[in-house]
């Protein structure tokens, strides 16, 4: 019996509008399930296999809405779980150590062909382009345990994941900073190829028309499960405020214990200035293939910088939207009163 959620196409008028500004998608988009999760058309082909993906009890997952500190959290989790193996972390791409489950959905076949043509004289780059187009459920089935898995899927599209005993770290970030960072990535990565301005992008984000939206449902699903012993819910703002405490919290969750000296070393290693220049974590392999613009994946890593992008009018609009969506929940964002939201 097929229990996967129903999928419907985005209406034709909105599809035509969005195809003009999101150049990375060539066919259209779909809405999935009762909450209408938003994905590129390729979900029609691959979604059922993602929905039925089998987690293992010794998996370690990092889940989030995009641009919430996911990459930073991945490297933190991987190093803590692997006894601070800085040598391997410094020589093996994070994408190989911590595969992204559903990235294949964002590699439209026409775009993949364009990337292959762009790199036609480099066999290694062509192999990488083919590899990232492979469905993550196939890639991960062939990886031996223990596996480390990144996903932006909400819990409702990963059914039963909490029941198998695997460890899940979920990281959340305030929506204004998320939207600004998500806007810049959508502009710089050709799988999205966004051509519009920020105000237009904010409206798509607010209207649940950017991938993995709706944002609020994503967070609220995770927030409701935060007391599950197999899950650790963290805020990006808390990580920034006291990173050594974050290290201790994650270490305890993963059953590890480190000395103060080790914690200080890890804190320095993951400092944003070092992290931004780390070729193993900043999607350098995608940059080298022309898939993403230089120096655009890991940005400034700061909270509150949304204020440089929002107009006064857009800020008021966003504040009303945020207030409306927080009124029925005890979810809150750290530093809410310090102009970081």
Secondary structure, DSSP 4 states (H G I P E B T S, - for coil): ---SPPEEEPPHHHHHHHHTTBTT-SS-EEEETTTTEEEETTHHHHHHHHHT----TT-EEEEESTTSSHHHHHHHHHHHHTTT-HHHHTTS-HHHHSEETTGGGG--HHHHHHHHHHTTT-HHHHHHHHHHTS-HHHHHHTSPSSPEEEE---GGGSTTGGGTT-EEEEEE--HHHHHHHHHHHHHHBTTT-B-S-HHHHHHHHHTT-STT--HHHHHHHHHHTTTSTTEEEEEHHHHHH-HHHHHHHHHHHTT----HHHHHHHHHHT-HHHHHT-TTTTTHHHHHTTSB-TT-SS----SSGGGGT--HHHHHHHHHHHHHHHTTS----TTGGGT--
